[in-house]
Amino acid sequence: QVQLVESGGGLVQAGGSLRLSCAHSGGIFSMFTMGWYRQAPGKQREFVADITSGGTIYYADSVKGRFTISKDNAKNTVYLQMNSLKPEDTAVYYCKAEFTFAVWGQGTQVTVSS
């Protein structure tokens, strides 16, 4: 059974940086598309970035140039480096693993103060 555990969230001032991690267990990590999504209060969950098993990367327009997704197959972990954070980046960030099925992590809170 695939499980995902996110970490690295917290409170940061606008312009600051955070790095989120998502540890994957219970499956063959390298076969999954790994993604990050976020949900702000009162809003729908939205796509942030993902990286396919082959290494192709996609970003939401709102984070391009500021966020970087990467993965370490040896550590079964995907990362989201977030730079130049803005108050509108405040949300719960979720990790998603997708193969023939999808699994979500529990989420980690990111709060950006102005």
C-alpha positions as CSV (number, residue, x, y, z in Angstrom):
1,Q,0.0,0.0,0.0
2,V,1.5,3.3,-1.1
3,Q,1.8,5.9,1.6
4,L,3.0,9.5,1.3
5,V,4.3,11.7,4.2
6,E,4.8,15.4,3.6
7,S,7.1,17.6,5.7
8,G,8.7,21.0,5.5
9,G,5.8,23.4,5.8
10,G,5.7,26.3,8.2
11,L,5.4,30.1,8.5
12,V,7.6,32.3,6.4
13,Q,7.7,36.0,5.5
14,A,6.9,37.1,2.0
15,G,10.0,36.8,-0.2
16,G,11.3,33.9,1.8
17,S,11.8,30.2,0.9
18,L,10.7,26.8,2.1
19,R,11.4,23.3,0.8
20,L,8.7,20.7,1.1
21,S,9.5,17.0,1.1
22,C,7.3,14.0,0.3
23,A,8.5,10.6,1.3
24,H,6.9,7.7,-0.7
25,S,6.7,4.1,0.6
26,G,5.0,0.9,-0.3
27,G,5.4,1.1,-4.1
28,I,8.0,1.4,-6.9
29,F,8.6,5.1,-6.6
30,S,10.3,5.5,-9.9
31,M,7.2,4.4,-11.8
32,F,5.0,7.1,-10.3
33,T,4.2,10.6,-11.5
34,M,4.7,12.7,-8.4
35,G,3.0,16.0,-7.9
36,W,2.3,18.8,-5.6
37,Y,-1.1,20.5,-5.2
38,R,-2.4,23.1,-2.8
39,Q,-5.7,24.2,-1.3
40,A,-6.2,27.6,0.2
41,P,-9.1,28.3,2.6
42,G,-12.4,28.5,0.7
43,K,-10.8,27.5,-2.6
44,Q,-10.6,24.3,-4.6
45,R,-7.4,22.2,-4.6
46,E,-5.2,23.3,-7.4
47,F,-2.2,21.9,-9.3
48,V,1.2,23.3,-8.5
49,A,3.8,21.1,-10.2
50,D,4.5,17.5,-11.1
51,I,7.3,15.3,-12.4
52,T,6.7,12.2,-14.4
53,S,8.5,8.9,-14.1
54,G,10.6,9.9,-17.1
55,G,11.5,13.3,-15.5
56,T,9.2,15.6,-17.5
57,I,8.2,18.5,-15.3
58,Y,5.1,20.7,-15.4
59,Y,4.3,23.9,-13.4
60,A,1.3,26.0,-12.8
61,D,1.7,29.4,-14.3
62,S,1.4,31.0,-10.9
63,V,4.6,29.3,-9.6
64,K,6.8,29.2,-12.7
65,G,10.2,30.7,-12.1
66,R,9.7,30.6,-8.3
67,F,9.1,26.9,-7.5
68,T,11.2,23.9,-8.4
69,I,10.1,20.3,-8.2
70,S,12.7,17.5,-8.1
71,K,12.9,13.9,-7.0
72,D,15.5,11.5,-5.6
73,N,14.7,8.0,-6.7
74,A,17.3,6.6,-4.3
75,K,15.5,8.2,-1.4
76,N,11.9,7.7,-2.7
77,T,11.3,11.4,-2.1
78,V,10.0,14.3,-4.1
79,Y,10.8,17.9,-3.2
80,L,9.2,21.3,-3.8
81,Q,11.6,24.2,-3.5
82,M,9.6,27.4,-3.0
83,N,11.4,30.7,-3.4
84,S,10.1,34.3,-3.5
85,L,7.0,33.2,-1.6
86,K,3.9,35.4,-1.7
87,P,1.0,35.7,0.7
88,E,-1.2,34.1,-2.0
89,D,0.9,31.0,-1.8
90,T,-0.6,30.3,1.7
91,A,-2.3,26.9,1.6
92,V,-2.2,23.4,2.6
93,Y,0.2,21.6,0.2
94,Y,-0.5,18.0,-0.7
95,C,1.7,15.5,-2.4
96,K,0.2,13.1,-4.9
97,A,1.5,9.9,-6.4
98,E,-0.1,8.6,-9.6
99,F,0.3,5.4,-11.5
100,T,-2.7,3.4,-12.4
101,F,-4.2,4.8,-9.2
102,A,-3.7,8.0,-7.2
103,V,-2.6,8.4,-3.6
104,W,-2.6,11.6,-1.6
105,G,-0.6,12.6,1.4
106,Q,-2.0,14.3,4.5
107,G,-0.9,17.8,3.6
108,T,1.4,20.3,5.2
109,Q,0.5,23.9,6.0
110,V,2.5,26.7,4.4
111,T,1.7,30.2,5.6
112,V,3.3,33.3,4.0
113,S,3.0,36.5,6.0
114,S,3.1,39.9,4.4
